[in-house]
Amino acid sequence: MRMSRVILFVANVAEVSDFYVRHFGFKALPGASSDWVELAGEGCNLGIHKARGGSSGPDSPAKIVFYCADVPEAKKAFEAQGLKFGKVNEFGEMRFADAADPAGNPIQISNR
């Protein structure tokens, strides 16, 4: 069995889906509405769903992690686009940095 998508519940579907398209290269799939957008990713799609209560944003138990071989270089490239990540953390060979999407959902870039 393979994972097909991760769904984020957000207040502003258009703003959050645009964020992932602009900064991470996702492509919107057919069937989008004001309440739902599915974005095609490599390996797993990302669903952006209009929140109707429950956990969303920083209270969400989910964190989306994007792989990159060189975290400091990726951080610089994202910052040139206006996306601010926190400090690069190092644990042995592992490197990662955290940020948030416009709805406050935690995201991370990591070499693991």
MDTraj code that builds the backbone (N, CA, C; nanometers):
import mdtraj as md
import numpy as np

residues = "MET ARG MET SER ARG VAL ILE LEU PHE VAL ALA ASN VAL ALA GLU VAL SER ASP PHE TYR VAL ARG HIS PHE GLY PHE LYS ALA LEU PRO GLY ALA SER SER ASP TRP VAL GLU LEU ALA GLY GLU GLY CYS ASN LEU GLY ILE HIS LYS ALA ARG GLY GLY SER SER GLY PRO ASP SER PRO ALA LYS ILE VAL PHE TYR CYS ALA ASP VAL PRO GLU ALA LYS LYS ALA PHE GLU ALA GLN GLY LEU LYS PHE GLY LYS VAL ASN GLU PHE GLY GLU MET ARG PHE ALA ASP ALA ALA ASP PRO ALA GLY ASN PRO ILE GLN ILE SER ASN ARG".split()
xyz = np.array([
    [0.0850, -0.1172, 0.0000],
    [0.0000, 0.0000, 0.0000],
    [0.0893, 0.1232, 0.0000],
    [0.0544, 0.2230, -0.0795],
    [0.1318, 0.3473, -0.0821],
    [0.0441, 0.4640, -0.0391],
    [0.1065, 0.5630, 0.0196],
    [0.0339, 0.6827, 0.0610],
    [0.0008, 0.7630, -0.0646],
    [-0.1227, 0.8112, -0.0757],
    [-0.1614, 0.8862, -0.1946],
    [-0.1614, 1.0372, -0.1719],
    [-0.1955, 1.0803, -0.0496],
    [-0.1962, 1.2238, -0.0232],
    [-0.1957, 1.2514, 0.1265],
    [-0.1530, 1.3713, 0.1608],
    [-0.1648, 1.4276, 0.2946],
    [-0.2603, 1.5448, 0.2801],
    [-0.3556, 1.5593, 0.3729],
    [-0.4526, 1.6674, 0.3650],
    [-0.4297, 1.7654, 0.4804],
    [-0.4195, 1.8924, 0.4452],
    [-0.4113, 1.9994, 0.5444],
    [-0.5466, 2.0698, 0.5485],
    [-0.5949, 2.0974, 0.6677],
    [-0.7206, 2.1697, 0.6854],
    [-0.6856, 2.3136, 0.7202],
    [-0.7281, 2.4069, 0.6351],
    [-0.6867, 2.5467, 0.6471],
    [-0.8055, 2.6407, 0.6283],
    [-0.7908, 2.7632, 0.6720],
    [-0.8964, 2.8632, 0.6548],
    [-0.8972, 2.9196, 0.5127],
    [-0.7797, 2.9390, 0.4532],
    [-0.7704, 3.0018, 0.3210],
    [-0.7057, 2.9054, 0.2222],
    [-0.7884, 2.8304, 0.1506],
    [-0.7405, 2.7272, 0.0575],
    [-0.6524, 2.7873, -0.0514],
    [-0.6956, 2.8988, -0.1116],
    [-0.6203, 2.9595, -0.2216],
    [-0.4819, 3.0051, -0.1770],
    [-0.4732, 3.0700, -0.0620],
    [-0.3450, 3.1215, -0.0136],
    [-0.2471, 3.0080, 0.0155],
    [-0.2944, 2.9039, 0.0807],
    [-0.2052, 2.7935, 0.1180],
    [-0.1655, 2.7120, -0.0047],
    [-0.2577, 2.6854, -0.0949],
    [-0.2213, 2.6093, -0.2150],
    [-0.1225, 2.6888, -0.3004],
    [-0.1426, 2.8204, -0.3125],
    [-0.0483, 2.9048, -0.3871],
    [0.0917, 2.8984, -0.3251],
    [0.1002, 2.8960, -0.1936],
    [0.2279, 2.8853, -0.1229],
    [0.3046, 2.7605, -0.1667],
    [0.2372, 2.6449, -0.1694],
    [0.3043, 2.5200, -0.2053],
    [0.3374, 2.5140, -0.3545],
    [0.2561, 2.5758, -0.4380],
    [0.2866, 2.5832, -0.5812],
    [0.4094, 2.6725, -0.6021],
    [0.4094, 2.7903, -0.5416],
    [0.5163, 2.8889, -0.5614],
    [0.6504, 2.8423, -0.5053],
    [0.6507, 2.7925, -0.3838],
    [0.7779, 2.7614, -0.3188],
    [0.8270, 2.6178, -0.3396],
    [0.7373, 2.5235, -0.3627],
    [0.7784, 2.3837, -0.3699],
    [0.7465, 2.3161, -0.5028],
    [0.6916, 2.3897, -0.5977],
    [0.6720, 2.3378, -0.7321],
    [0.5568, 2.2400, -0.7506],
    [0.4638, 2.2331, -0.6556],
    [0.3465, 2.1476, -0.6738],
    [0.2628, 2.2004, -0.7903],
    [0.1860, 2.1122, -0.8532],
    [0.0955, 2.1486, -0.9626],
    [-0.0471, 2.1145, -0.9215],
    [-0.1396, 2.2093, -0.9399],
    [-0.2802, 2.1849, -0.9055],
    [-0.3408, 2.0846, -1.0033],
    [-0.4149, 1.9884, -0.9497],
    [-0.4842, 1.8889, -1.0299],
    [-0.6248, 1.9391, -1.0641],
    [-0.6868, 1.8848, -1.1675],
    [-0.8244, 1.9233, -1.2014],
    [-0.9191, 1.8950, -1.0846],
    [-1.0284, 1.9712, -1.0778],
    [-1.1298, 1.9497, -0.9753],
    [-1.1210, 2.0443, -0.8577],
    [-1.0385, 2.1484, -0.8677],
    [-1.0232, 2.2437, -0.7574],
    [-1.1519, 2.3234, -0.7379],
    [-1.1748, 2.3636, -0.6131],
    [-1.2867, 2.4507, -0.5786],
    [-1.2398, 2.5448, -0.4686],
    [-1.3291, 2.6272, -0.4184],
    [-1.2914, 2.7179, -0.3091],
    [-1.2690, 2.6418, -0.1787],
    [-1.3167, 2.5169, -0.1716],
    [-1.3026, 2.4350, -0.0507],
    [-1.1973, 2.3258, -0.0621],
    [-1.1434, 2.3021, -0.1819],
    [-1.0534, 2.1877, -0.2007],
    [-0.9611, 2.2101, -0.3200],
    [-0.8328, 2.1840, -0.2987],
    [-0.7349, 2.1796, -0.4066],
    [-0.6455, 2.0605, -0.3779],
    [-0.6221, 1.9794, -0.4806],
    [-0.5243, 1.8718, -0.4664],
    [-0.4042, 1.9079, -0.5517],
    [-0.2876, 1.9027, -0.4902],
    [-0.1626, 1.9389, -0.5555],
    [-0.0798, 1.8137, -0.5804],
    [-0.0319, 1.7982, -0.7031],
    [0.0495, 1.6816, -0.7388],
    [0.1907, 1.7017, -0.6884],
    [0.2392, 1.6030, -0.6148],
    [0.3759, 1.6039, -0.5660],
    [0.4481, 1.4795, -0.6149],
    [0.5761, 1.4767, -0.5980],
    [0.6537, 1.3591, -0.6348],
    [0.6453, 1.2582, -0.5218],
    [0.5718, 1.1520, -0.5426],
    [0.5595, 1.0475, -0.4414],
    [0.4331, 1.0561, -0.3591],
    [0.3852, 1.1767, -0.3334],
    [0.2652, 1.1937, -0.2506],
    [0.2009, 1.3280, -0.2842],
    [0.0700, 1.3278, -0.3049],
    [-0.0015, 1.4525, -0.3308],
    [-0.0343, 1.5234, -0.2003],
    [-0.0658, 1.6513, -0.2122],
    [-0.1013, 1.7332, -0.0972],
    [-0.2410, 1.7894, -0.1205],
    [-0.3335, 1.7571, -0.0311],
    [-0.4687, 1.8107, -0.0384],
    [-0.4811, 1.9299, 0.0538],
    [-0.5386, 2.0377, 0.0025],
    [-0.5640, 2.1574, 0.0825],
    [-0.7157, 2.1678, 0.0945],
    [-0.7664, 2.1523, 0.2157],
    [-0.9105, 2.1424, 0.2393],
    [-0.9554, 2.2556, 0.3303],
    [-1.0687, 2.3132, 0.3006],
    [-1.1259, 2.4190, 0.3843],
    [-1.1555, 2.3635, 0.5237],
    [-1.1004, 2.4257, 0.6272],
    [-1.1214, 2.3817, 0.7652],
    [-1.2646, 2.4117, 0.8080],
    [-1.3243, 2.3180, 0.8754],
    [-1.4602, 2.3363, 0.9272],
    [-1.4614, 2.3062, 1.0774],
    [-1.3563, 2.3441, 1.1445],
    [-1.3423, 2.3129, 1.2867],
    [-1.2353, 2.2069, 1.3030],
    [-1.1938, 2.1815, 1.4233],
    [-1.0888, 2.0830, 1.4476],
    [-0.9511, 2.1456, 1.4351],
    [-0.8507, 2.0622, 1.4357],
    [-0.7125, 2.1097, 1.4339],
    [-0.6707, 2.1549, 1.2956],
    [-0.6100, 2.2713, 1.2890],
    [-0.5479, 2.3213, 1.1679],
    [-0.4384, 2.4172, 1.2098],
    [-0.3544, 2.4523, 1.1168],
    [-0.2465, 2.5461, 1.1459],
    [-0.1516, 2.4915, 1.2510],
    [-0.1026, 2.5778, 1.3407],
    [-0.0024, 2.5342, 1.4374],
    [-0.0523, 2.4282, 1.5354],
    [-0.1852, 2.4093, 1.5470],
    [-0.2391, 2.3066, 1.6356],
    [-0.2505, 2.1716, 1.5665],
    [-0.2203, 2.1679, 1.4365],
    [-0.2288, 2.0440, 1.3602],
    [-0.1190, 1.9481, 1.4049],
    [-0.1497, 1.8193, 1.4145],
    [-0.0465, 1.7234, 1.4531],
    [0.0461, 1.6858, 1.3378],
    [0.0250, 1.7411, 1.2184],
    [0.1049, 1.7048, 1.1012],
    [0.2190, 1.8030, 1.0782],
    [0.3285, 1.7518, 1.0195],
    [0.4380, 1.8356, 0.9715],
    [0.4796, 1.7778, 0.8376],
    [0.4892, 1.8613, 0.7366],
    [0.5320, 1.8170, 0.6048],
    [0.6817, 1.8396, 0.5949],
    [0.7540, 1.7353, 0.5571],
    [0.8997, 1.7424, 0.5464],
    [0.9389, 1.7247, 0.4002],
    [1.0205, 1.8177, 0.3503],
    [1.0708, 1.8137, 0.2140],
    [1.2186, 1.7771, 0.2179],
    [1.2549, 1.6774, 0.1374],
    [1.3943, 1.6339, 0.1313],
    [1.4751, 1.7308, 0.0471],
    [1.5962, 1.7608, 0.0922],
    [1.6957, 1.8327, 0.0122],
    [1.8332, 1.7859, 0.0584],
    [1.9249, 1.7704, -0.0336],
    [2.0579, 1.7195, -0.0003],
    [2.1374, 1.8201, 0.0826],
    [2.1230, 1.9490, 0.0527],
    [2.2006, 2.0538, 0.1196],
    [2.1039, 2.1529, 0.1845],
    [2.0774, 2.1350, 0.3120],
    [1.9797, 2.2171, 0.3831],
    [2.0199, 2.3647, 0.3882],
    [2.1447, 2.4000, 0.4219],
    [2.1803, 2.5424, 0.4244],
    [2.1609, 2.6109, 0.2876],
    [2.1962, 2.5430, 0.1799],
    [2.1784, 2.6014, 0.0463],
    [2.0306, 2.6135, 0.0114],
    [1.9514, 2.5117, 0.0450],
    [1.8074, 2.5181, 0.0194],
    [1.7448, 2.6319, 0.0993],
    [1.7876, 2.6483, 0.2239],
    [1.7358, 2.7567, 0.3081],
    [1.7638, 2.8918, 0.2424],
    [1.8858, 2.9112, 0.1912],
    [1.9203, 3.0373, 0.1236],
    [1.8314, 3.0597, 0.0013],
    [1.8084, 2.9547, -0.0763],
    [1.7251, 2.9666, -0.1965],
    [1.5813, 3.0028, -0.1596],
    [1.5273, 2.9398, -0.0561],
    [1.3912, 2.9723, -0.0127],
    [1.3836, 3.1147, 0.0420],
    [1.4848, 3.1568, 0.1162],
    [1.4846, 3.2919, 0.1706],
    [1.4913, 3.3960, 0.0601],
    [1.5552, 3.3648, -0.0524],
    [1.5572, 3.4553, -0.1669],
    [1.4162, 3.4705, -0.2255],
    [1.3296, 3.3715, -0.2005],
    [1.1899, 3.3765, -0.2453],
    [1.0992, 3.4397, -0.1398],
    [1.1556, 3.4763, -0.0250],
    [1.0767, 3.5375, 0.0817],
    [1.0254, 3.4405, 0.1862],
    [1.0647, 3.3137, 0.1793],
    [1.0208, 3.2135, 0.2769],
    [1.1284, 3.2005, 0.3842],
    [1.0935, 3.2317, 0.5069],
    [1.1897, 3.2328, 0.6171],
    [1.1867, 3.1019, 0.6959],
    [1.3017, 3.0366, 0.7045],
    [1.3186, 2.9175, 0.7871],
    [1.3964, 2.9558, 0.9118],
    [1.3789, 2.8779, 1.0166],
    [1.4576, 2.8962, 1.1379],
    [1.6003, 2.8467, 1.1152],
    [1.6760, 2.8407, 1.2236],
    [1.8165, 2.7995, 1.2122],
    [1.8262, 2.6562, 1.1618],
    [1.9387, 2.6261, 1.0998],
    [1.9664, 2.4894, 1.0555],
    [2.0145, 2.4118, 1.1782],
    [1.9407, 2.3082, 1.2137],
    [1.9761, 2.2220, 1.3260],
    [2.0588, 2.1047, 1.2753],
    [2.1547, 2.0620, 1.3550],
    [2.2421, 1.9519, 1.3168],
    [2.2447, 1.8475, 1.4266],
    [2.2206, 1.7226, 1.3872],
    [2.2314, 1.6075, 1.4767],
    [2.3091, 1.5012, 1.4015],
    [2.4403, 1.4929, 1.4289],
    [2.5242, 1.4021, 1.3519],
    [2.5239, 1.4459, 1.2064],
    [2.4869, 1.3554, 1.1167],
    [2.4812, 1.3861, 0.9736],
    [2.3502, 1.4527, 0.9322],
    [2.2499, 1.4495, 1.0188],
    [2.1192, 1.5042, 0.9843],
    [2.1169, 1.6562, 1.0003],
    [2.0589, 1.7238, 0.9007],
    [2.0402, 1.8679, 0.9038],
    [1.8931, 1.8961, 0.8740],
    [1.8350, 1.9947, 0.9429],
    [1.6980, 2.0338, 0.9132],
    [1.6726, 2.1763, 0.9592],
    [1.5707, 2.2379, 0.8992],
    [1.5268, 2.3725, 0.9373],
    [1.3746, 2.3766, 0.9250],
    [1.3113, 2.4513, 1.0132],
    [1.1657, 2.4572, 1.0200],
    [1.1115, 2.5934, 0.9759],
    [0.9893, 2.5903, 0.9232],
    [0.9150, 2.7107, 0.8848],
    [0.7673, 2.6771, 0.9006],
    [0.6813, 2.7624, 0.8487],
    [0.5367, 2.7382, 0.8513],
    [0.4759, 2.7909, 0.7225],
    [0.3667, 2.7275, 0.6803],
    [0.2942, 2.7775, 0.5644],
    [0.2033, 2.8926, 0.6092],
    [0.1309, 2.9569, 0.5180],
    [0.0480, 3.0724, 0.5573],
    [-0.0603, 3.0415, 0.6604],
    [-0.1005, 2.9127, 0.6720],
    [-0.2014, 2.8753, 0.7719],
    [-0.1372, 2.8396, 0.9051],
    [-0.0037, 2.8427, 0.9123],
    [0.0659, 2.8084, 1.0353],
    [0.1037, 2.6614, 1.0456],
    [0.0743, 2.5812, 0.9420],
    [0.1125, 2.4396, 0.9452],
    [0.2631, 2.4289, 0.9414],
    [0.3218, 2.3469, 1.0281],
    [0.4672, 2.3338, 1.0297],
    [0.5184, 2.2607, 0.9061],
    [0.6268, 2.3109, 0.8499],
    [0.6967, 2.2455, 0.7394],
    [0.8445, 2.2398, 0.7752],
    [0.9157, 2.1521, 0.7079],
    [1.0586, 2.1346, 0.7371],
    [1.1300, 2.0962, 0.6087],
    [1.2554, 2.1418, 0.5965],
    [1.3461, 2.0896, 0.4942],
    [1.4496, 2.0076, 0.5693],
    [1.4849, 1.8921, 0.5126],
    [1.5739, 1.8007, 0.5825],
    [1.6523, 1.7170, 0.4830],
    [1.7743, 1.6803, 0.5208],
    [1.8523, 1.5917, 0.4367],
    [1.8291, 1.4448, 0.4731],
    [1.7271, 1.4177, 0.5524],
    [1.6917, 1.2802, 0.5874],
    [1.5539, 1.2466, 0.5362],
])
top = md.Topology()
chain = top.add_chain()
for i, resn in enumerate(residues, 1):
    res = top.add_residue(resn, chain, resSeq=i)
    for name in ("N", "CA", "C"):
        top.add_atom(name, md.element.get_by_symbol(name[0]), res)
traj = md.Trajectory(xyz[None], top)
